Amino acid sequence: MEENHKNPKEVKKISFGPKKLKTFFVKHLDKIYAAKAHLVGHLPKIADEAHFSDLRYAILETMEDVEKQLARMEIIYNILDAERSDASYSGLSGLVDDAFTDIVLHSAEPEFRDLAIAFYMQNIESMEASSFQVLQMAAVKLKNNQIKQLIKENYDEAKADRTLLLLITAKYITAKE
């Protein structure tokens, strides 16, 4: 019996043309940009709700980093001669909305409220870091060193913010009463 189809275990080489890669890159940059713009509008409110001062300062530092990341993304749009378009960012906005729900739910218990804030902030930073990591790989194929560097800086900041929030959460949970 002769096989008419290819071996499904056969590894195929994937090749993106420059146009398709740029389209992918810009589309996903739009998603991250929209999510970060949504987030930066909510971070001051989240910081105001934080009881633990280290957590509040970490959120404010994250807000400053997000503003720098948005500025870097604007530079990337200019380099690529691409217009930013409205993109769906429902995953991140859902996390932000869930964070506010938990803040209200635990309004009388500052410890639980802060743990909920830290939990959601770490999830948000993890999503952002992962997104930037993928774009960092794609940026290599765009063959523009400035774009690679700008995306790397955004990735490094998102990763550092996540680590900071994780350390603060560990400090908060293990603090002696």
C-alpha positions as CSV (number, residue, x, y, z in Angstrom):
1,M,0.0,0.0,0.0
2,E,1.5,3.3,-1.1
3,E,1.2,6.3,1.2
4,N,-0.2,9.5,-0.4
5,H,0.5,11.7,2.6
6,K,3.6,13.0,4.3
7,N,5.0,11.5,7.4
8,P,3.3,13.5,10.3
9,K,6.4,13.1,12.4
10,E,8.5,14.8,9.7
11,V,9.9,18.1,10.9
12,K,9.1,20.9,8.5
13,K,11.1,24.1,8.3
14,I,9.0,27.1,8.9
15,S,9.9,30.2,7.0
16,F,8.3,33.6,7.3
17,G,8.8,36.2,4.6
18,P,9.7,39.7,5.8
19,K,6.2,41.0,5.1
20,K,4.4,38.3,7.1
21,L,6.8,38.5,9.9
22,K,6.4,42.3,10.2
23,T,2.6,41.8,10.1
24,F,2.8,39.2,12.9
25,F,5.2,41.5,14.9
26,V,3.1,44.6,14.6
27,K,-0.2,42.8,15.3
28,H,1.2,41.4,18.6
29,L,3.0,44.6,19.5
30,D,-0.5,46.2,19.2
31,K,-1.9,43.7,21.7
32,I,0.9,44.3,24.2
33,Y,0.6,48.1,23.7
34,A,-3.1,48.1,24.2
35,A,-2.8,45.9,27.3
36,K,-0.1,48.1,28.8
37,A,-2.0,51.3,28.1
38,H,-5.0,49.7,29.8
39,L,-2.8,48.6,32.7
40,V,-1.1,52.0,33.2
41,G,-4.5,53.6,33.7
42,H,-5.3,51.2,36.5
43,L,-2.0,50.9,38.3
44,P,-2.4,54.1,40.4
45,K,-5.8,52.8,41.7
46,I,-4.3,49.4,42.5
47,A,-1.3,51.0,44.3
48,D,-3.7,53.1,46.4
49,E,-5.4,50.0,47.6
50,A,-2.2,48.3,48.7
51,H,-1.8,48.2,52.4
52,F,1.8,46.9,52.5
53,S,4.1,49.8,51.5
54,D,6.7,47.7,49.7
55,L,3.9,46.4,47.5
56,R,2.6,49.9,46.8
57,Y,6.1,51.1,45.9
58,A,6.6,48.1,43.6
59,I,3.4,48.8,41.8
60,L,4.4,52.5,41.3
61,E,7.8,51.3,40.0
62,T,6.0,48.9,37.7
63,M,3.9,51.9,36.5
64,E,7.1,53.9,35.6
65,D,8.5,50.8,33.8
66,V,5.2,50.4,31.8
67,E,5.4,54.1,30.8
68,K,9.0,53.6,29.5
69,Q,7.9,50.4,27.7
70,L,5.1,52.2,26.0
71,A,7.5,54.9,24.8
72,R,9.9,52.3,23.5
73,M,7.0,50.6,21.6
74,E,6.2,54.0,20.0
75,I,9.8,54.2,18.7
76,I,9.4,50.7,17.3
77,Y,6.2,51.7,15.5
78,N,8.1,54.6,14.0
79,I,11.1,52.5,12.9
80,L,8.7,50.0,11.2
81,D,6.7,52.8,9.7
82,A,3.6,51.1,11.2
83,E,0.5,52.6,12.7
84,R,-0.7,51.4,16.0
85,S,-4.2,49.8,15.8
86,D,-6.7,48.9,18.5
87,A,-6.1,45.4,19.5
88,S,-7.9,42.9,21.7
89,Y,-6.3,42.6,25.1
90,S,-9.1,40.8,26.9
91,G,-6.8,38.4,28.7
92,L,-5.0,41.2,30.5
93,S,-8.1,43.3,31.1
94,G,-9.7,40.2,32.6
95,L,-6.8,39.9,35.1
96,V,-7.1,43.6,36.0
97,D,-10.9,43.3,36.4
98,D,-10.4,40.2,38.6
99,A,-7.8,42.0,40.7
100,F,-10.4,44.8,41.4
101,T,-13.0,42.2,42.3
102,D,-10.6,40.6,44.8
103,I,-9.7,44.0,46.2
104,V,-13.3,44.8,46.9
105,L,-13.9,41.3,48.2
106,H,-11.1,41.6,50.7
107,S,-11.5,45.3,51.4
108,A,-11.8,44.7,55.2
109,E,-8.8,42.4,55.2
110,P,-5.7,44.2,54.1
111,E,-3.5,41.1,54.2
112,F,-5.7,39.2,51.8
113,R,-6.2,42.2,49.6
114,D,-2.4,42.7,49.3
115,L,-1.9,39.0,48.5
116,A,-4.6,39.2,45.8
117,I,-2.9,42.3,44.3
118,A,0.5,40.7,44.4
119,F,-1.0,37.5,42.8
120,Y,-2.6,39.4,39.9
121,M,0.4,41.7,39.4
122,Q,2.7,38.7,39.0
123,N,0.3,37.1,36.5
124,I,0.2,40.3,34.5
125,E,4.0,40.7,34.5
126,S,4.4,37.0,33.5
127,M,2.1,37.5,30.5
128,E,3.9,40.6,29.5
129,A,7.4,39.0,29.9
130,S,6.3,36.0,27.8
131,S,4.9,38.3,25.1
132,F,8.0,40.3,24.9
133,Q,10.1,37.1,24.8
134,V,8.3,35.9,21.7
135,L,8.6,39.3,20.1
136,Q,12.3,39.3,21.0
137,M,12.7,36.1,18.9
138,A,10.8,37.6,16.1
139,A,12.8,40.8,16.2
140,V,15.9,38.9,15.4
141,K,14.4,38.1,12.0
142,L,13.4,41.7,11.4
143,K,17.1,42.4,11.2
144,N,17.0,45.8,13.0
145,N,19.3,46.0,16.0
146,Q,17.4,49.0,17.5
147,I,14.1,47.1,17.6
148,K,15.9,44.1,19.1
149,Q,17.4,46.3,21.8
150,L,14.1,48.1,22.6
151,I,12.2,44.8,22.9
152,K,15.0,43.3,25.0
153,E,14.8,46.3,27.4
154,N,11.0,45.8,27.7
155,Y,11.4,42.1,28.3
156,D,14.1,42.7,30.9
157,E,12.0,45.2,32.8
158,A,8.9,43.0,32.8
159,K,11.0,40.1,34.1
160,A,12.6,42.3,36.8
161,D,9.2,43.7,37.9
162,R,7.8,40.1,38.2
163,T,10.8,39.1,40.3
164,L,10.4,42.1,42.5
165,L,6.8,41.4,43.1
166,L,7.6,37.7,43.8
167,L,10.2,38.8,46.4
168,I,7.8,41.2,48.1
169,T,5.1,38.5,48.2
170,A,7.5,36.0,49.8
171,K,8.6,38.7,52.3
172,Y,5.0,39.5,53.1
173,I,3.9,35.9,53.5
174,T,6.9,34.9,55.7
175,A,6.9,38.1,57.9
176,K,6.6,37.4,61.6
177,E,3.4,38.5,63.2
